[in-house]
Amino acid sequence: MAQPLHLMVAGHTNVGKTSLMRTLGRNAAFGQVANAPGTTQHVEALPLGQREDLLVLYDTPGLEDAMALREHMDELARQKGLQHWQGEEKVQLFLSSTRAQYDFQQEAKVLRQLMHSDAVLFVIDVRTPVLQKYFDELALLQLCGKPVLPVLNFTLHHPDEERLWRQELTRVNLHSVVAFDASAPPVSGEFTLYQTLSTVLQSHATVLQQWQQLIKEQGQERWQTASEYVAELVINAAAYRLVIYEGEQGEALEQLKEKVRKAEQKTIEHLLALYGFTNNELQMSFYAQVEGRWQQDLFHPATLQIMGIKASKGLATGAALGAGFDVATGGLSLGVGTVLGATLGAGAQTWRHYGSRLQQWWEGKRVLTVEDVLLRALILRLYLLIGELNRRGHGAQGAIVLPEQAEEAWQVAKMPEPIEQARAHPEWCAWGKLRTPRDGWRQAQHLALAQQLQQEFAALLPFK
């Protein structure tokens, strides 16, 4: 069995080391992140994916005074007669000195951990000027005799600075360099990072290959689970029926709106937890973004207009259920009258399907359902969130930013067959029940819808 890889993360203070750790570990709660130097004070281990037998990351305090430390180590080496190539001996000599416990306490923690690690990711904030102190820090780390891979952080909006740093690192013979923005990682950025690392750490190439495969498998599992969360919400919403008497629609509409809102919120919480985002601030930032762009209230007509959703036409795509958006009902249907209009010319099959609803209509009852347009809005909004979670780094500090305009998919396309099946099975709705109904056909339709959603929104998946 291959030995686990112990990988240390180091760099100057406040360059995004902990943010990188959070993103690689998909753990937004790891360590402390703040826009201030010296936030990390101790070495902290993070097994990736709960697999200590494969790869463990180590977060370390920021390097603060590498120039003075190099001078001190050179003096110690001169006193002991060490040669310039005896780097590891210089480090051990320093670590046993008194000043390692007091004057250079932070640097000592970093070097001590590196002596027990296999390689180091040296994080660089490309927004900072190219200064000698960073090369002093690199020189200190190289004394330990372990591979050093520079990781250029905050590169998304700073391509010129990235090019400058690459040029300067080449001057000191560091040709293997990775750009990895911890706040907004590039597509397949992890694969590039670990692939580059394997070129400078060939002794652990097998472990790195295994880890890359595991990353892909975990990404696909998250994608499948996320689609199942969305499908469950949509099946419940499509199956929901609320039978009321004429005159009760005002109170009933508000009741159903609240059910839809709570169900969507629960799904969002599941998605955030699935992708490793568990803090309340991130949830609030999502709702703030929705409120600013799409209206927080899903039932506002502007929500659908901004997303580009248009009502489908024709009985086959749900017009018989009242697919047009009605300001009065806000995406919910009381329009059994539209069923009547469609049914009169649609034949016996349609009559059998909607006959019970027509009977209720004659009895003075109304059947309140969720419109197709509202289901489209739920699907689009949740998949835009999933796409953002796939791209977002776990060290990101700002609010979730969703696109101004939704994708064209699912705006006017025919509703999937599982949704049509749910329309005919109100017993499938789990809202208000202790557990999801155990129905084999419902389960089959739920999984079929999840699979169809995965295919339709596959462009959002970074793991091909």
MOVENLIN-V660466 format. One record per residue. RES is the residue in one letter. PHI is phi in whole degrees, -180 to 180 (999 if undefined). OMEGA is omega in whole degrees, -180 to 180 (none if undefined). Layout:
BEGIN
RES & PHI & OMEGA
RES & PHI & OMEGA
END
This chain:
BEGIN
M & 999 & -179
A & -66 & 178
Q & -73 & 179
P & -65 & 179
L & -98 & 177
H & -105 & -171
L & -118 & -178
M & -97 & 176
V & -112 & -176
A & -138 & 179
G & 157 & 178
H & -66 & 179
T & -65 & 171
N & 62 & 177
V & -110 & 178
G & 101 & -180
K & -65 & -180
T & -66 & 176
S & -61 & 177
L & -64 & 178
M & -60 & -179
R & -61 & -177
T & -69 & 180
L & -67 & 180
G & -92 & -176
R & 49 & -177
N & -140 & -177
A & -71 & -178
A & -97 & -177
F & -72 & 173
G & 61 & 178
Q & -124 & 177
V & -122 & 179
A & -154 & 179
N & -84 & -178
A & -155 & -179
P & -71 & 173
G & 73 & -178
T & -66 & 177
T & -88 & -176
Q & -109 & -175
H & -137 & 175
V & -76 & -179
E & -135 & -177
A & -90 & 177
L & -140 & 174
P & -66 & -177
L & -82 & 178
G & 61 & -179
Q & 59 & -180
R & -121 & -179
E & -65 & -179
D & -78 & 179
L & -110 & -172
L & -150 & 177
V & -128 & 175
L & -96 & 177
Y & -128 & 175
D & -83 & -176
T & -134 & 176
P & -63 & 179
G & -73 & 175
L & -75 & -172
E & -119 & -175
D & -141 & -176
A & -66 & -178
M & -63 & 179
A & -66 & 180
L & -67 & 178
R & -63 & 178
E & -63 & 179
H & -64 & -180
M & -68 & 177
D & -64 & 179
E & -68 & 177
L & -62 & 180
A & -65 & 179
R & -64 & -180
Q & -65 & -178
K & -95 & 178
G & 73 & 179
L & -79 & 179
Q & -86 & -174
H & -67 & -178
W & -84 & -178
Q & -89 & -175
G & -64 & -178
E & -64 & 177
E & -65 & 177
K & -62 & -179
V & -65 & 180
Q & -64 & 178
L & -64 & 178
F & -65 & -177
L & -63 & 179
S & -91 & -178
S & -87 & -179
T & -66 & -176
R & -66 & 176
A & -68 & -179
Q & -91 & -174
Y & -126 & -173
D & -68 & -176
F & -122 & -175
Q & -63 & -178
Q & -65 & -180
E & -63 & 179
A & -64 & 178
K & -61 & -179
V & -66 & -177
L & -67 & 179
R & -64 & 179
Q & -68 & -179
L & -65 & 178
M & -63 & 180
H & -108 & 180
S & -112 & -178
D & -94 & -179
A & -164 & -179
V & -135 & 169
L & -93 & -179
F & -97 & -174
V & -85 & -180
I & -126 & 173
D & -84 & -174
V & -67 & 180
R & -76 & -180
T & -88 & 178
P & -63 & 177
V & -76 & -176
L & -122 & -177
Q & -62 & -176
K & -60 & 180
Y & -69 & 178
F & -76 & 171
D & -65 & 178
E & -65 & 177
L & -62 & 179
A & -63 & 177
L & -61 & -178
L & -64 & -179
Q & -68 & 177
L & -62 & -177
C & -75 & 177
G & 75 & 180
K & -110 & 179
P & -58 & 180
V & -120 & 178
L & -117 & 176
P & -66 & 178
V & -119 & -178
L & -86 & -176
N & -100 & 179
F & 58 & -177
T & -93 & -170
L & -55 & -177
H & -109 & -177
H & -137 & -178
P & -65 & -179
D & -66 & 179
E & -65 & 178
E & -62 & 179
R & -61 & 180
L & -62 & -179
W & -65 & 178
R & -62 & 179
Q & -62 & -177
E & -69 & 178
L & -68 & 176
T & -63 & 180
R & -63 & 179
V & -104 & 172
N & 70 & 174
L & -108 & -174
H & -97 & 177
S & -90 & -176
V & -136 & -179
V & -122 & 172
A & -95 & -178
F & -147 & 179
D & -77 & -175
A & -67 & 179
S & -86 & -180
A & -142 & -175
P & -60 & 177
P & -67 & 177
V & -58 & -178
S & 61 & -179
G & -62 & 179
E & -62 & -179
F & -62 & 179
T & -63 & -179
L & -61 & -176
Y & -73 & 177
Q & -67 & 177
T & -65 & 179
L & -62 & -179
S & -67 & 179
T & -74 & 179
V & -104 & -178
L & -138 & -173
Q & -65 & 180
S & -66 & 180
H & -117 & -178
A & -61 & -179
T & -64 & 179
V & -62 & -179
L & -65 & 176
Q & -66 & 178
Q & -62 & -179
W & -68 & 177
Q & -62 & 178
Q & -65 & 179
L & -66 & 176
I & -58 & -180
K & -63 & -179
E & -64 & 180
Q & -66 & 178
G & -63 & 179
Q & -68 & 178
E & -66 & 177
R & -63 & -180
W & -62 & 179
Q & -65 & 180
T & -64 & 178
A & -60 & 179
S & -66 & 177
E & -68 & 175
Y & -61 & -179
V & -65 & -179
A & -62 & 179
E & -63 & 178
L & -61 & -176
V & -69 & 177
I & -60 & 179
N & -61 & -178
A & -66 & -179
A & -69 & -177
A & -82 & -173
Y & -63 & 174
R & -135 & 174
L & -129 & -178
V & -89 & -178
I & -134 & 173
Y & -93 & 179
E & -56 & -177
G & 102 & 180
E & -99 & -170
Q & -65 & -179
G & -60 & 179
E & -65 & -179
A & -66 & 178
L & -60 & 180
E & -65 & 179
Q & -63 & -179
L & -71 & 177
K & -58 & -180
E & -65 & 177
K & -63 & -179
V & -66 & -180
R & -60 & -179
K & -65 & 179
A & -66 & 177
E & -65 & 180
Q & -62 & 178
K & -62 & 178
T & -65 & 178
I & -62 & 179
E & -63 & 176
H & -63 & -179
L & -66 & 179
L & -61 & 179
A & -66 & -180
L & -59 & -178
Y & -93 & 175
G & 85 & 177
F & -108 & -172
T & -119 & -175
N & -84 & -178
N & -66 & -178
E & -61 & -179
L & -68 & 177
Q & -62 & -180
M & -65 & 180
S & -66 & 177
F & -65 & -179
Y & -66 & 178
A & -64 & 179
Q & -66 & 178
V & -63 & -179
E & -64 & -178
G & -77 & -174
R & -104 & -171
W & -113 & -169
Q & 74 & 180
Q & -61 & 179
D & -75 & -179
L & -60 & -174
F & -92 & 178
H & -80 & -179
P & -56 & -179
A & -64 & 178
T & -58 & -178
L & -73 & -180
Q & -65 & -179
I & -67 & -180
M & -78 & 177
G & 79 & -179
I & -83 & 179
K & -121 & 179
A & -66 & 176
S & -73 & -179
K & -121 & 177
G & 100 & -178
L & -61 & -175
A & -64 & -178
T & -105 & 170
G & 106 & 180
A & -63 & 180
A & -65 & 177
L & -98 & 177
G & 86 & -173
A & -75 & 179
G & -70 & -178
F & -76 & -177
D & -114 & -179
V & -58 & -177
A & -67 & -178
T & -100 & 176
G & 62 & 177
G & 88 & 175
L & -114 & -171
S & -111 & 165
L & -110 & -167
G & -84 & 176
V & -65 & 176
G & -61 & 177
T & -69 & 175
V & -64 & 179
L & -60 & -178
G & -63 & -180
A & -76 & -174
T & -72 & -175
L & -57 & -179
G & -114 & -172
A & -108 & 175
G & 96 & -172
A & -67 & -177
Q & -63 & 178
T & -65 & 180
W & -63 & 179
R & -63 & -177
H & -70 & -174
Y & -109 & -175
G & -57 & -178
S & -64 & 180
R & -70 & 178
L & -67 & 177
Q & -62 & 178
Q & -63 & 179
W & -61 & -179
W & -65 & 180
E & -83 & -180
G & 85 & -180
K & -99 & 175
R & -127 & 178
V & -109 & -178
L & -94 & -179
T & -133 & 177
V & -92 & -178
E & -67 & 173
D & -60 & -178
V & -63 & 179
L & -71 & 176
L & -63 & 177
R & -61 & -179
A & -63 & 178
L & -62 & -179
I & -61 & -178
L & -63 & -176
R & -64 & -178
L & -71 & 179
Y & -74 & 173
L & -66 & 175
L & -66 & 179
I & -60 & 178
G & -61 & 179
E & -67 & 179
L & -66 & 176
N & -65 & -176
R & -96 & -170
R & -85 & 173
G & -80 & -178
H & -78 & 174
G & -98 & -179
A & -65 & -177
Q & -103 & -174
G & -82 & -180
A & -71 & 173
I & -66 & 179
V & -110 & 180
L & -98 & -178
P & -61 & 178
E & -66 & -175
Q & -124 & -180
A & -74 & 174
E & -68 & 180
E & -72 & -179
A & -58 & 176
W & 71 & 178
Q & -80 & -179
V & -133 & -176
A & -68 & 177
K & -61 & 180
M & -66 & -178
P & -61 & -179
E & -59 & 179
P & -58 & 178
I & -69 & 178
E & -63 & 177
Q & -65 & -180
A & -65 & 178
R & -57 & -175
A & -90 & -177
H & -131 & 180
P & -61 & 179
E & -69 & 178
W & -74 & -177
C & -71 & -178
A & -93 & -178
W & -62 & 179
G & 83 & 179
K & -106 & -177
L & -70 & -178
R & -149 & 178
T & -66 & 180
P & -55 & 180
R & -90 & -178
D & -133 & -176
G & -61 & -179
W & -69 & 177
R & -61 & 180
Q & -61 & 179
A & -64 & 180
Q & -70 & 177
H & -61 & 180
L & -68 & 178
A & -65 & 178
L & -66 & 178
A & -59 & 179
Q & -66 & 180
Q & -66 & 177
L & -63 & 177
Q & -58 & -179
Q & -69 & -177
E & -67 & -177
F & -109 & -175
A & -61 & -179
A & -64 & 180
L & -80 & -175
L & -89 & 180
P & -78 & -177
F & -102 & -177
K & -91 & none
END
